[in-house]
Amino acid sequence: MKKIVTINDKMQQGEYELSEESGKNFDPDFKPELSPKELLALGIFGGKYMTDCADEFPSDWFDHAKLSPEKKDISLNYYQVDASMPLETWQEKGWIHSGDPRGWFQWYCRYYYGRRLPEEDQIQIKRWKAIKRHAGAIKKNCEHKDQSCRKKQRQTLLHWAYDSRMI
């Protein structure tokens, strides 16, 4: 089942190995509510995140993706708000793993696709679990499924594969 994936984008060149079937055999503590394909279609990161690395992933992930090749376009985000920090901020805080220079979502796409890096996977899963605190703030402060309430927190959750539309 092992497959080698070639990386050739603006930020990285190289390759990695897939050791699991796409979308299967996740760590039992990691239960994302949305797949990369679903997230790209809903609208995340102003459409700019994956514009130069589509060749790395299954083409169907991009069938309905909301992408903006030129620059970030917040109107493409599901909640039409900017809920992202600049990459430089992530780098300064030490949140970027050298194998995934774009950050958590790149790690998630590769993990979902079938790459496993046990030590890094545990770090990223721990970060994913910590983001859930935003769901608690939405539940506490918003009417159930009021999509206009706390849009920035909802978009943040969406970036991290939590389906904030259900809260």
N, C-alpha and C positions, 0 to 999 in steps of 0.2 A: 504494500500500500504506500510505501514511502515515495514521496515525490519531491523534486527540487524545484523551487520557485526562484526565478531570476528577478532581481530588483534593479531597475534602471530608471530613476527619476531625478529630479533636480536636487534632491537632498541626499540621495544614497544610491550606491551601486553595490551589487553583491548577490548573495543568494542565501536561502534558508531551506530547511527541510520540513515538509509536512509529515507528521507522524500519526495524526488522527484524521478521521473522516470529517469533512466540513460540517460544522454545527453540532458535532457529537462529542461525547466523552469529556464534558467540562468538569472542572473541580466541583465537588459537591457543594461548596460554599459560594459558588459563582452561578447565579441564576439571572442572567440579563433578560429583560422583558422584550427586547427588540433586537433583531439581527442587523448587521451592517447594511444590508440591502434595504430593510425597512427604514432605518435611520436616514440613509441617503435620500430616499424617496420622500420622507416627511419634511426634510430641510433642516440641516445642521451646519454650524460653523460658517454661515454666510455663503455656502456653496463652494467655498474655495479650497476646502481641505484635501480633496482627492483628485484634483483636476489633472495632475501629471503622473498619476500612478495607477490608472485604471487597468493597464496591461498586467499588473501583478495579481489581480483578483478575477474571479469569474465575471464574465461580461454581463451576465444577467443582473448583477448587483447594480449596474448603472443604467438599466433599461428605463427607469423612471426617476433617476437621481436628479435632484435640483442642484446643478453645478453652475459656477460662475468662473470661467477660465481666466478672465482678466483681473478681477479684484473681488474682494469680499462684498457680497450683496446681502445685507441684513433682511431685505424683503423676502429672500428665499428661505429664511429660517421659519420653522413652523409657527412660532409665536411672534415673529417679526421684530425681535429684540436682539441686541447684541449681548450674549451671555458668555463671551470668551475673553480670556486674557491673552495678550500678545505672547508669541512663542518665546520671546526674550525673557519674559517674566518666568515662564516655566523653566527655562534654562538656568536663570539666576537662582531659583529656589531649589535646584537640583532634582526636579521632578522628571527630567528627560533621561531615559535609558539610551545609551549610545546605539543599541540595536534598533531602536524605534525613535528616530530623531524628530518625529512630528508629535509624539506624545501618546497619551492613553488611547485615543481612538485608533491610531495606527496599530498599537499593541492589540487592541480588541479585534480589529479586522484580521490580523494575522493569527491570533488565537482561535477565533471563530473558524478561520480557513483550515486550521489543523496544526499550526506550529505550536510547539510546547517548549518553554524555557522554564523549568520548574522554579528556580529561584526568583526570576523576574516575574513569573506568573503570580507568585504569592504576594509580591509587593503590589502589583497592579490590582489584584483582587481585593487586597486590603484597602487600597485607595477607593475602589469602586464601592465597597461596603460603606465607607465613611461618607460618601456623597448622599447617601439615603437620608441623612438628617434634613435635607431640604424638603423631602416629602412630608416629614413631621410638621414643618413650619406651614406648609400649604394646608395640611389637614386641620391644623389648629386655627388658621386665620382666614380660610376661604370656605365658601359654600361648596358642597360636593359638586364636582365637575364644572365649577365656574372657571372657564378657560381664560377669563379676563383678569383673574386674581393672581398676583405674583407671577407674571409672565417670565421674568428673568430666571426665577428659581425653576419654573417649569421647563424652560429651554435648557437650563443647566442639567436638569435630570435627564432630559432627552439626549443630550450629548453623551451621557453616561449609560445609555441603554435602559433607563427606567421610563416606563410609559406614563408620563405625567398627565396624559389625557384622562386617565382613569381615576384620578384623585379629585 
